[in-house]
Amino acid sequence: MSHESTPRLALPLLQPGQAQKELDHNEALALLDIATMPVVESVGLDIPPSDPAPGQCWATGATPTGAWAGHAYSLAGWTDGGWRFVLACEGTAAWSRADGVSVAFRAGDWLVGVLDGRSVVIDGEAVVGPRRPPINGPAGGATIDAECRAAVAAILDALQHHGLIAI
């Protein structure tokens, strides 16, 4: 194999006849420890923390400085050997301790707490699906009951507020 690193995570590959292969192997393990099921302390930080603990990670922002300079939009993990970086690629996902939600790297930026999907299924039953067109509220008519009109209007307001139907 003529490549020196993996194409996606840039993990170092062992080479034929290489001396001290354990160095590249250990470096790859340290990077995998950061990239596999990552949990970050916060998202979009550009200044490295002053006293990180081994194993802590951050999702860097657009203009990192100091020890993080040159590592925009990366997972920055502190190890016994110093900072290690894994560049975020489209779809990289992590859990943010600070926000208590999932984060994902999409379209060149970290998205915090944004979930994309086509439906919500609970116990095999779709409970939320695609948005439907707007529903007109009741209006006019000689036999419309005022309480019914208020109830229907409240239901429409709640559905619109939750984004289930368009306004």
Secondary structure by P-SEA (a helix, b strand, c coil): ccccccccccccccccccccaaaaaaaaaaaaaaacbbbbccccccccccccccccccccccccccccccccccccccccccbbbbbbcccbbbbbccccbbbbbccccccccccccccccccccccccccccccccccccccccaaaaaaaaaaaaaaaaaccccc
